Amino acid sequence: MAASAAWWALALGLQWVGIAVPWAVPRPLAHSLAMAFLFMPLFIVGFAFTAGPRWLGLSEVPAQSLLRPVLTMAGGWLLAMAGFHVAAPLAAAGIGLAAGGWAQVLRRFARLIAASAMPDRLHARSVLAAGSVGALAMAAASVGLALGEPDLARAAVRLTIWGFLGATFAAVSHRMLPFFTVSALPFVKAWKPDWLLAAMLSALGASALADAAELLWWPLPVAVHATMALLQGAAALLMLWLAWRWGLVPSMRVRLLAMLHAAFVWLGLAFALAAASRARVVLLGEPASLGLAPMHALTIGYLGTTLIAMITRVAAGHSGRALAADNFALMLYLAVHAAAALRVAASLWPAAAQALTLAAVLAWALGCIGWALRYGDWLGRPRADGRPG
C-alpha cells in the first residue's frame, strides 16, 4: 500500500514539474487498477484468516497455508505495476495472476465456512460473496487490458469498488463496529440486525451494477439515474443515521474506537455524493455530474480511513501492545481523511483540480508511508508482552 502511494505520488509529481512518464495503460486507469486490485485484496486476506476463524468458531489458520496464494497475488502486483509503464499485455497478465491467487484464497475461505458448525455465518458468507464479485471483476479487468478494451477494465474497477471492497468493508463494519463499541463502552447497546446488512449490501450492489453499466452502455436512461438517485439518497440517510446510532458521539471518549466510527461516516457521504451526482444528471444533463467525487469519498474516505484505523488496532493487538492510538497514529489517520476531503474537493472545484489532487496524493502518501515506517517495524517480531506470536 505504501509502495502504491509512493508510485502514484511520484508519477503525478513528475508530471507536475513537466517530466514525461511512459504509460502503456492510460494513467487514470492504471491508477484505479492499482488501488482497487493490487493491495486491497492482500489486506482482506489477512483479516479474513484471522478474524474469520473466530467468527466461525474454528482454530487459527497457519500462515504457511496462505503463502502460495499470497505470493501469487504479490507477483501479479509486481507484473502489473511494470506493465502499466511497459506493455498493457504485461499488466493484463499481472492482474490475471493476482486474480488466480485471489481465487485460491476464496477457495480456502469457502472451506472454512463449510467446516464451521456456527449457526451464524452470515458475515463470513457475505465476505465470500463479495470476494467472488472481486474475482470476476479482476478477471474482466485482465481481459479488458489484454483485448485493448479499457471501458471493460474501467467497469470492472467500479464493480470492484462498490460490489467487492465496499461490500466487504460494510459486512465487517456491521459485525465489528458494534462489537468494538460495546467492548469499550458497555453502556452503548449493540445493534446489528440482519436486515440492516442486507440493506447495506443491496445499496452497494445496485451502485456497483449502475456504475459498471454506465461505463459500458453510456448514456444510461434518465429513469435509471432517477431511480439510483432515490436509492442512494435513502442509503445515505440510513448510513449517516447508523453512524450516530452505533455510537459516533460516545466513541469520541476512546481515540482508537473513534477512528473506526469517523471512518464509517464517509460511507454515508459517498452515497450522498452519488445521489447528488445522479440527481444533477436528471435535472441538468450529463455535464452536471459530480465526476469522481462519490468514488473518492468511498475509496479514500470510507475504505482508506477504515483500513488505517483497523490495521492500527490489529498491529497493536497482534504485537502485544496496548490498543491505543497516540498522537503520531492520529496524525497519520487524519492525513488520510485530509486526502479524501482534498480529492473530493478536486472533483467539485475543477478550476483548482490539479493542485487539490496533488495535495490529496501527498496526504495519502504521508499517511500510508508513515504508517508503514512506524508500524512495519512491529511486524514479524516477537510480541512485546512476551506471549506466543
Buried (B, 14 or more C-beta within 10 A) or exposed (E): BBBBBBBBBEBBBEBEEEEEEEBBBBBEBBBBBBBBBBBBBBBBBBBBBBBBBEBBEBEEBEEEEBEEBBEBBBBBBBBBBBBBBBBBBBBBBBBBBBBBBBBBBBEBBBEBBEEBEEEEBBBBBBBBBBBBBBBBBBBBBBBBBBEEBBBBBBBBBBBBBBBBBBBBBBBBBBBBBBEBBBEBBEEBEEEBEEEBBEBBBEBBBBBBBBBBBBBBEEEBEEEBBBBBBEBBBBBBBBBBEBBEBBBBEBBEEBBBBBBBBBBBBBBBBBBBBBBBBBBBBBEEEEEBBBBBBBBBBBBBBBBBBBBBBBBBBBBBEBBBBEBEBEEEBBEBBBBBBBBBBBBBBBBEEEEEBEEBBBBBBBBBBBBBBBBBEBBEEBEEEEBEEEEEE
